Amino acid sequence: MSTMTASTTFRPTLAPASAGQLRLTRRGRLVVLALAMLVALGLGLALAAGSVATEEPGTPEPTRVVMVGAGDTLWGIAADIADDGGVRTMIDRIERLNALDSGMVVAGQRLRVPVE
C-alpha cells in the first residue's frame, strides 16, 4: 500500500532573478507609471507652448444678414451668394458664421452670410 502525506507549510520557491532580468515591486511599478505620466505631461506642455495665438484681435469677416423665407434652403441661399460656383464651400462658411449644427433653416431665421 502507498501512503500520502500533506504538508500545511507549503512554500513555493522563487527562482532567483537572472542578471539581465529586473523585477519591480508594486511601489516600483507605481513610480515608473508616475514618471511616465510626468514625461507625457511635459511633452504636452512643450508642444502646447508653440501656440500661434496672438494678443492682437483678428479682423472679422464682413457679413450681411439674410432673412430666410418660406421654402428657402441653405443650399439655395449659398448658391445665390457664391459667385464662382463653390456652393459647398459657401455652405460651410455660413454654417461656421452662424454656429449651425446642420443645414436645416426655418422661415424667419436670420443668417449672417459673407459679403462677396
Residue pairs with C-beta under 8 A, 6 or more apart in sequence:
17 23
24 32
61 97
61 114
62 114
62 115
63 97
63 112
63 113
63 114
63 115
64 112
64 113
64 115
65 110
65 111
65 112
65 113
66 77
66 110
66 111
66 112
66 113
67 108
67 109
67 110
67 111
68 77
68 105
68 106
68 107
68 108
68 109
68 110
68 111
69 107
70 107
71 107
72 105
72 107
73 103
73 105
74 91
74 94
74 95
74 100
74 103
74 104
74 105
75 87
75 91
75 103
77 94
77 105
77 111
77 113
78 87
78 90
78 91
78 94
79 87
79 90
81 90
81 113
81 114
81 116
82 89
82 90
82 116
83 116
90 114
91 103
93 114
94 100
94 111
94 112
94 113
94 114
95 103
97 111
97 112
97 113
97 114
98 111
98 112
105 111
